[in-house]
Amino acid sequence: MLIFKGAYYLRKHFKNDIDSNVYWARSETGFINDKLALKYLEHFNKFTKDIAKGYQMLIFDGHGSYLSQQFIDYCWVNKIRLF
């Protein structure tokens, strides 16, 4: 996930060879927030759920955006254990 600061960005102006599976996001501050944390979690789940045998483990740093009720509920429903 790449987070850019600003109201919008025009992807066509980025000339690079970044993998198409990279999730592009933006926020007013340029940092993760509750909404982007949930988007990250959905992206994480998309790429790990099929190879996981049972539960998935996600190690996080305790940032407040990872402690929202929506984030924790999503983890519980999708068998993602937070550490």
C-alpha positions, -999 to 999 in steps of 0.1 A, spaced: 0 0 0 14 34 -10 -2 64 7 1 98 -8 -7 131 8 -33 152 -9 -69 154 -21 -63 133 -53 -36 119 -75 -34 111 -112 -20 76 -116 -12 83 -153 15 107 -141 34 80 -123 59 64 -148 73 34 -130 73 -4 -129 55 -9 -96 36 -42 -94 -1 -38 -104 -11 -55 -71 2 -25 -51 -28 -6 -35 -26 31 -41 -43 53 -15 -43 89 -4 -51 108 27 -50 145 37 -21 139 60 -2 113 40 -5 88 69 -28 58 75 -61 64 91 -90 41 102 -105 39 67 -72 32 50 -63 6 77 -94 -13 68 -86 -11 31 -51 -24 38 -66 -53 58 -89 -62 29 -59 -61 5 -38 -82 29 -66 -108 31 -71 -109 -6 -35 -121 -11 -31 -143 19 -64 -161 25 -60 -188 -2 -25 -198 10 -33 -198 47 -41 -231 63 -67 -220 89 -58 -188 105 -37 -159 93 -13 -139 115 -9 -102 112 18 -85 132 11 -48 137 27 -20 157 -3 -9 178 -12 22 158 -47 34 168 -61 28 133 -56 -9 138 -77 -9 169 -110 3 155 -140 -20 161 -144 -25 123 -108 -36 119 -110 -61 148 -144 -74 136 -130 -79 100 -101 -99 115 -124 -120 136 -147 -129 107 -118 -136 83 -97 -157 107 -69 -131 110 -52 -131 143 -36 -98 154 -3 -98 172 
